[in-house]
Amino acid sequence: MAATSVCAAGLSSSFHGSWGASFANGGEEYRMLARSVPNVRVARPIRMQPMMGNINEGKGLFAPAVVLTRNIIGKKRFNQLRGKAIALHSQVITEFCKSIGADAKQRQGLIRLAKKNGERLGFLA
């Protein structure tokens, strides 16, 4: 370790060499270091595709009936029917909240709760 001291003239050190000169000019030290280090290539990390789906897919009490219905009527028609059912259920929740005097934040919480329950029961399979 190099000894460093502070004197009246400024900062001084017992190290008087130059790292930059030996490596920058392609000196012997650089060539030896370059030969000793293996040429390693690092691959790009694999990026996972975002999943837009239900984590409980295929699980739940009603999942088999939902999957069977989707296979019978087709995916496009099934999604239209599901969208209408979700919209109707949201309207029922909204009307319920109006009747009991719940504010918009409580209504939104109930809609989120209904979605979570639907996922657990398999309605969104």
C-alpha atoms as one frame of an Amber mdcrd trajectory, in Angstrom:
protein
   0.000   0.000   0.000   1.379   3.411  -0.892   2.012   5.856   1.892   0.265
   9.178   1.498   0.951  12.318   3.487  -0.200  15.892   3.486   2.482  18.550
   3.523   2.586  22.300   3.027   3.005  21.843  -0.725  -0.120  19.689  -1.005
  -0.912  15.980  -1.218   2.107  13.760  -1.837   2.480  10.012  -2.330   5.319
   7.500  -2.431   3.750   5.949  -5.582   5.309   7.521  -8.659   4.214   5.047
 -11.327   1.579   5.376 -14.019  -1.161   2.813 -14.592  -2.513   4.549 -17.653
   0.721   4.567 -19.637   1.371   0.824 -19.486  -2.208  -0.160 -20.401  -3.071
   2.620 -22.818  -0.024   2.098 -25.059  -0.593  -1.650 -25.361   2.311  -2.491
 -23.085   3.419  -5.970 -22.035   1.271  -5.850 -18.903  -1.828  -5.254 -21.000
  -1.064  -8.145 -23.363  -0.479 -10.506 -20.431  -3.713  -9.420 -18.779  -5.660
  -9.784 -22.023  -4.354 -13.350 -22.520  -5.158 -14.391 -18.950  -8.818 -13.325
 -19.082 -11.087 -15.738 -21.006 -13.301 -14.312 -23.722 -16.740 -14.571 -22.141
 -19.933 -13.517 -23.882 -22.958 -12.708 -21.806 -26.310 -13.463 -23.397 -29.188
 -11.040 -23.125 -31.618 -11.980 -20.385 -34.802 -13.585 -21.619 -37.724 -11.249
 -21.114 -40.896 -12.896 -19.928 -44.048 -12.113 -21.871 -46.651 -10.317 -19.783
 -49.471 -12.607 -18.782 -52.952 -11.304 -19.278 -54.916 -14.002 -17.625 -56.376
 -15.415 -14.514 -53.907 -17.018 -12.111 -56.702 -19.374 -11.069 -57.367 -20.514
 -14.649 -59.108 -23.864 -14.593 -59.595 -23.764 -10.822 -62.720 -23.102  -8.879
 -66.157 -24.593  -8.520 -67.596 -23.180 -11.755 -64.458 -23.407 -13.935 -65.428
 -26.659 -15.723 -68.845 -25.252 -16.680 -67.255 -21.982 -17.856 -64.663 -23.808
 -19.988 -67.312 -26.126 -21.449 -69.538 -23.167 -22.347 -66.605 -21.330 -23.948
 -65.754 -24.403 -26.043 -69.366 -24.843 -27.175 -70.280 -21.271 -28.137 -66.825
 -20.088 -29.200 -64.354 -17.694 -27.665 -65.600 -14.505 -29.366 -69.275 -15.007
 -28.464 -68.300 -16.175 -24.972 -66.282 -13.001 -24.312 -69.223 -10.869 -25.503
 -71.562 -12.720 -23.167 -69.082 -12.459 -20.281 -68.709  -8.696 -20.884 -72.474
  -8.217 -20.751 -72.722 -10.263 -17.538 -69.932  -8.264 -15.878 -71.532  -4.957
 -16.937 -74.924  -6.084 -15.597 -73.366  -7.171 -12.299 -71.568  -3.812 -11.974
 -74.903  -2.042 -12.517 -76.507  -4.140  -9.778 -73.657  -3.251  -7.416 -74.019
   0.440  -8.331 -77.765   0.393  -7.664 -77.171  -1.373  -4.354 -74.624   1.276
  -3.356 -77.075   4.057  -4.254 -79.786   2.461  -2.144 -77.600   2.208   0.967
 -75.860   5.549   0.423 -72.323   4.212  -0.222 -69.850   6.556  -1.915 -67.943
   5.884  -5.152 -64.865   4.568  -3.345 -66.901   1.936  -1.500 -68.679   1.018
  -4.748 -65.336   0.520  -6.494 -64.176  -1.663  -3.603 -67.274  -3.845  -3.934
 -66.714  -4.231  -7.684 -63.100  -5.275  -7.063 -64.265  -7.739  -4.417 -66.775
  -9.202  -6.874 -63.985  -9.669  -9.424 -61.749 -11.454  -6.905 -64.628 -13.717
  -5.847 -65.379 -14.485  -9.494 -61.762 -15.477 -10.052 -61.764 -17.758  -6.987
 -65.048 -19.417  -7.960 -63.890 -20.004 -11.535 -66.208 -17.618 -13.376 -63.212
 -15.994 -15.068 -61.584 -19.281 -16.135
